[in-house]
Amino acid sequence: MQIRRVVTGRDPHGRSILLSDETTPRTVSFESIPGHAFAQVWMTLPAPSLAAPHTDPTGGEPDLIPPAGGTSLLIVTFPPDHVMMSPQFDPAAAGAECMARMPDLAQTFELQSPGMHTTDTVDYAIVLAGEIWLEVDDGQQTRLCPTDVVVQNGTRHAWRNRSDAPSTVAFFMVGATRT
């Protein structure tokens, strides 16, 4: 997965400038789940500053889920579900790789219900390519296509790609407090 990221800022005189134009530094293509990848485009802490960043906020920390009031922008490519049904698929290797590459998100997944998870975030999920199905707690599922948007309010859910082609979804996550 290659996602181009253009970051703007200000020069010492307050004029807008381009700070960087490159592929996202934090891009992960999973070895144990062929076709599964993510790029963390950007993240902010609570009460973000408009000062030019001195370091890349996606570097260093492995967290994808933002703290309450923070944000995280991810682009995820989901392989077709049949990839996980293949005789060559190793669930233990996939789980270990997920824990190593995205520990905070991996910890939210339920072992007894593969794919189901809950995060303390409000997510805006925008389907960019392909189709994907959103499954919620009661088993209800809805098919989503490019330009469809889901507002995910910290509820238990799973993403299912029942097609034969990859699906790419942008997730803008806002950290929230569960009450």
N, C-alpha and C positions, 0 to 999 in steps of 0.2 A: 504494500500500500504506500503510495506516495501522495502526500497532501502538502501543497504549497501554502506556506504561511507568510503573510506580509504584515509586519508590525510597524506601526507609526509611533511617533513621539514628538518631542519639541527640542529645538536647539536652544542654546543659552539665551537667545533673544526672543524665545517664545513662539518661533515660527515652526509650523509642522514640517516634519522630515520623515523619511523612511529609515527606520532603525535596522530592519533586516528584511530579507526576501530570500527564503530558503525552505527546504522541506522541514516538516516538523521533526525536531530532534528526538522526541519520545514516540517512536513508532515501533510497534511490536507485531510480528508475524509469528503465529504459534506453530511450532514444529509438530506438536502432538495432535493438533486440530487443523488439518489442511484447509486453507482458505479462510481461516479465522484470523482477523487482524484488528488492531486499533491504533489510532493516533490521538494522543492528547495534544490538542491544539494550543490551549491556554488555560490558565486557572488564576483566580484571584482569591485573596484572603478576605475576611469580613472587612467592610469599610475600605475598599480599594482606593489607592491613590492614583492620580493622573500624572504623577511624575514619571519620567522615563525609567523603565526598569533597568537595573544594573546587572541583573542576572536573569536567566530564563526561568520563569516560575514553574515550568514543567520538568526541570532538571532536579536531580538530587533525591527528592522524596518520591517514594513509589505510590503515594496515594492518588487515587482517581476521584474519590468521593470528597467533595469539599466540606469544610466545617460549616456550621450554621452561619449564614450570611455570606459565605464564600461561593465561588462559581467554578465550574469545570466544563470545558467543551471537549467532547470526544467525538471522533468519527469511527464507527465500528463497521466492519464487514463481517457478515454472518454467512458461513457456508450453508449449503442445503442440509437439512436435517439428516438426510441419508448418509452423510459423511460420518456421523456419530453412530450409525447403525452398521457400518462396515465391519467385517470380521477383523480387519487390521486395526480398528480403533481400540486404543488402550485407555479406558476411563481413569485408571490410577495415574498414568503419565500425564493425561490432560489435567487432572486435578492438581497434581504437583506443579505443573507448569503455570497454571492459573495462580496458585498460591505464591509462586516465585515472582511473577510478572505483574500481578495486580492484587496483592494480598488483601487490601481493605475491601475490595469488591468481591473477591472470591469468598471471603468469610461470610458474606450475606447469602450465598447460594445454599439451598437445602439439599442434602444428600439423598433424602428419601423421595424428593420430587425434583428430578433433574431440570435445571433451568429456572425454577421458581426462586425468586429472591425479593427482598424488601430493603430499600435504602431510605435514610432520613433526608430525602431530597424532593424538591419539585423539579421534575424533568420535562423539558420540551423536546420531544423526539420527532425529528423530521426525516421522513423517508426520502433518500436521495436517489436510490436506484434499486431496481428489483421489487420484489414484494415480500412482505413479512406479516406474520400473524401475531397479534397481541393476545395472550391468554391471561385471564384474571382468576381470582380466588374461586369463584363459583363454577369454573370450567368454561365460562362463556369466552368465545374467541371472535376476533374481528380481523378481517384481511385489510392490510394497508398497502398502498401503492405510492409511487413517487408523488411528492408534494403533500401527502397526507401528514397530519401533525397530531401527535398524542400529547396531552397534558397529563403527566403521571404524577399524582399527588401522594407520593410515599406509600403506595399500596403494593401488595404482594402481586407479582406478575412474572411472566416469562415471555421470551421472544422465540417464535418458531418459524423457521424458513422451510415451508413445505414445497417450494419450487425446486427446479433443477439448476437454478442459477444463483450466484451470490446476491445478497441484499446488503445495501449500505445505508446506514442510518446515522444522522448527526444527533447527538445528545447534548443539550445544554442543561447542566445540572446546577441547581441552586440549593445549597445546604440549608436544611430546615431543622426546627426543633419539634420533636414529636410530643404532642400533648394528650 
